[in-house]
Amino acid sequence: MAITPAVLCELQLVAGVGVVYTSTNVTTLIDKCTLCNTTGGAVTVTLYLVPSGGAVSAPYTIISGRSIAAGETYLCPEVVGHILESGDTLRGSGLDVTLRASGRQVSGV
């Protein structure tokens, strides 16, 4: 078994729901997730943890319609500690809000 620390994603969210990370051939443990709004106004963010083969829906919502104020950085305690099996995805929406997630990828389990 190998455990590798990794930046899982570092990107700007879009208005529609997009895949921001896919756990591929590893089990992923999310250790930190940060949202940063560098725009001039509040932005609403929604995040989902979707199992392999699943679709965005209410049961997979982890943060729902959270308003991130202009200039605010939000540490996402709702996401930290979750596990994604191979094929599971982290998905989100929130126009121009920066999302960075880091954690550990476990292979050979």
C-alpha positions as YAML, in Angstrom:
chain: A
units: angstrom
residues:
- id: 1
  name: MET
  ca: [0.00, 0.00, 0.00]
- id: 2
  name: ALA
  ca: [1.27, 3.47, -0.93]
- id: 3
  name: ILE
  ca: [-0.01, 6.74, 0.52]
- id: 4
  name: THR
  ca: [0.79, 9.83, -1.52]
- id: 5
  name: PRO
  ca: [0.00, 13.41, -0.42]
- id: 6
  name: ALA
  ca: [-1.47, 15.33, -3.36]
- id: 7
  name: VAL
  ca: [-3.09, 18.54, -4.52]
- id: 8
  name: LEU
  ca: [-6.38, 17.12, -5.75]
- id: 9
  name: CYS
  ca: [-7.57, 20.20, -7.60]
- id: 10
  name: GLU
  ca: [-6.75, 23.87, -7.99]
- id: 11
  name: LEU
  ca: [-9.10, 25.72, -10.31]
- id: 12
  name: GLN
  ca: [-11.87, 28.25, -10.73]
- id: 13
  name: LEU
  ca: [-15.40, 26.96, -10.55]
- id: 14
  name: VAL
  ca: [-17.88, 27.72, -13.34]
- id: 15
  name: ALA
  ca: [-21.55, 28.70, -13.25]
- id: 16
  name: GLY
  ca: [-22.76, 25.20, -14.15]
- id: 17
  name: VAL
  ca: [-21.82, 22.09, -12.20]
- id: 18
  name: GLY
  ca: [-18.49, 20.67, -13.33]
- id: 19
  name: VAL
  ca: [-16.25, 17.81, -12.26]
- id: 20
  name: VAL
  ca: [-13.33, 19.24, -10.29]
- id: 21
  name: TYR
  ca: [-11.67, 15.98, -9.20]
- id: 22
  name: THR
  ca: [-12.00, 12.30, -10.05]
- id: 23
  name: SER
  ca: [-10.43, 9.64, -7.85]
- id: 24
  name: THR
  ca: [-8.81, 7.40, -10.47]
- id: 25
  name: ASN
  ca: [-7.41, 3.97, -9.49]
- id: 26
  name: VAL
  ca: [-6.88, 5.15, -5.89]
- id: 27
  name: THR
  ca: [-8.85, 5.79, -2.73]
- id: 28
  name: THR
  ca: [-8.71, 9.51, -1.93]
- id: 29
  name: LEU
  ca: [-8.95, 11.09, 1.51]
- id: 30
  name: ILE
  ca: [-9.75, 14.82, 1.51]
- id: 31
  name: ASP
  ca: [-7.69, 16.64, 4.13]
- id: 32
  name: LYS
  ca: [-8.27, 20.29, 3.18]
- id: 33
  name: CYS
  ca: [-10.68, 22.17, 0.94]
- id: 34
  name: THR
  ca: [-10.65, 25.94, 0.47]
- id: 35
  name: LEU
  ca: [-12.91, 28.29, -1.48]
- id: 36
  name: CYS
  ca: [-11.72, 31.83, -2.25]
- id: 37
  name: ASN
  ca: [-13.86, 34.50, -3.85]
- id: 38
  name: THR
  ca: [-11.67, 37.09, -5.56]
- id: 39
  name: THR
  ca: [-14.59, 38.69, -7.40]
- id: 40
  name: GLY
  ca: [-16.28, 41.97, -6.45]
- id: 41
  name: GLY
  ca: [-19.55, 40.39, -5.27]
- id: 42
  name: ALA
  ca: [-20.93, 37.45, -3.35]
- id: 43
  name: VAL
  ca: [-21.02, 34.11, -5.20]
- id: 44
  name: THR
  ca: [-23.15, 31.08, -4.35]
- id: 45
  name: VAL
  ca: [-21.24, 27.78, -4.25]
- id: 46
  name: THR
  ca: [-22.54, 24.21, -4.22]
- id: 47
  name: LEU
  ca: [-20.33, 21.11, -3.92]
- id: 48
  name: TYR
  ca: [-21.20, 17.45, -4.42]
- id: 49
  name: LEU
  ca: [-19.44, 14.17, -3.67]
- id: 50
  name: VAL
  ca: [-20.80, 11.82, -6.34]
- id: 51
  name: PRO
  ca: [-20.16, 8.06, -6.36]
- id: 52
  name: SER
  ca: [-18.88, 6.34, -9.48]
- id: 53
  name: GLY
  ca: [-21.67, 6.10, -12.05]
- id: 54
  name: GLY
  ca: [-23.86, 8.53, -10.07]
- id: 55
  name: ALA
  ca: [-25.31, 11.86, -11.11]
- id: 56
  name: VAL
  ca: [-25.52, 15.19, -9.32]
- id: 57
  name: SER
  ca: [-28.54, 15.03, -7.02]
- id: 58
  name: ALA
  ca: [-29.68, 15.99, -3.53]
- id: 59
  name: PRO
  ca: [-28.27, 12.93, -1.71]
- id: 60
  name: TYR
  ca: [-24.74, 13.80, -2.88]
- id: 61
  name: THR
  ca: [-24.83, 17.49, -1.93]
- id: 62
  name: ILE
  ca: [-22.16, 18.35, 0.61]
- id: 63
  name: ILE
  ca: [-22.38, 22.18, 0.50]
- id: 64
  name: SER
  ca: [-25.65, 23.65, -0.74]
- id: 65
  name: GLY
  ca: [-25.96, 27.23, -1.94]
- id: 66
  name: ARG
  ca: [-23.29, 28.66, 0.40]
- id: 67
  name: SER
  ca: [-22.78, 32.37, -0.23]
- id: 68
  name: ILE
  ca: [-19.09, 33.30, -0.35]
- id: 69
  name: ALA
  ca: [-18.71, 37.07, 0.14]
- id: 70
  name: ALA
  ca: [-16.43, 39.19, -2.05]
- id: 71
  name: GLY
  ca: [-12.87, 38.69, -0.83]
- id: 72
  name: GLU
  ca: [-13.85, 35.84, 1.53]
- id: 73
  name: THR
  ca: [-11.90, 32.62, 1.96]
- id: 74
  name: TYR
  ca: [-13.97, 29.71, 3.29]
- id: 75
  name: LEU
  ca: [-12.45, 26.53, 4.70]
- id: 76
  name: CYS
  ca: [-14.89, 23.74, 3.95]
- id: 77
  name: PRO
  ca: [-15.30, 21.57, 7.07]
- id: 78
  name: GLU
  ca: [-18.19, 19.80, 5.32]
- id: 79
  name: VAL
  ca: [-15.75, 18.28, 2.81]
- id: 80
  name: VAL
  ca: [-12.74, 17.50, 5.03]
- id: 81
  name: GLY
  ca: [-12.49, 13.87, 6.09]
- id: 82
  name: HIS
  ca: [-14.56, 12.44, 3.25]
- id: 83
  name: ILE
  ca: [-13.31, 9.47, 1.25]
- id: 84
  name: LEU
  ca: [-13.65, 8.99, -2.50]
- id: 85
  name: GLU
  ca: [-13.29, 5.50, -3.91]
- id: 86
  name: SER
  ca: [-11.97, 4.98, -7.43]
- id: 87
  name: GLY
  ca: [-14.37, 6.59, -9.90]
- id: 88
  name: ASP
  ca: [-16.01, 8.90, -7.35]
- id: 89
  name: THR
  ca: [-15.99, 12.62, -8.13]
- id: 90
  name: LEU
  ca: [-15.98, 15.99, -6.42]
- id: 91
  name: ARG
  ca: [-18.17, 18.37, -8.42]
- id: 92
  name: GLY
  ca: [-19.08, 21.99, -7.93]
- id: 93
  name: SER
  ca: [-20.45, 25.29, -9.17]
- id: 94
  name: GLY
  ca: [-19.78, 28.89, -8.19]
- id: 95
  name: LEU
  ca: [-18.71, 31.23, -10.98]
- id: 96
  name: ASP
  ca: [-15.05, 32.31, -10.65]
- id: 97
  name: VAL
  ca: [-14.58, 31.10, -7.06]
- id: 98
  name: THR
  ca: [-11.20, 29.39, -6.66]
- id: 99
  name: LEU
  ca: [-11.30, 25.87, -5.23]
- id: 100
  name: ARG
  ca: [-8.24, 24.09, -3.91]
- id: 101
  name: ALA
  ca: [-8.43, 20.66, -2.32]
- id: 102
  name: SER
  ca: [-5.60, 18.51, -1.05]
- id: 103
  name: GLY
  ca: [-5.40, 15.13, 0.55]
- id: 104
  name: ARG
  ca: [-3.95, 11.65, 0.37]
- id: 105
  name: GLN
  ca: [-4.22, 9.11, -2.43]
- id: 106
  name: VAL
  ca: [-4.00, 5.50, -1.31]
- id: 107
  name: SER
  ca: [-3.09, 2.82, -3.87]
- id: 108
  name: GLY
  ca: [-2.60, -0.90, -3.64]
- id: 109
  name: VAL
  ca: [-5.41, -1.44, -1.14]
...
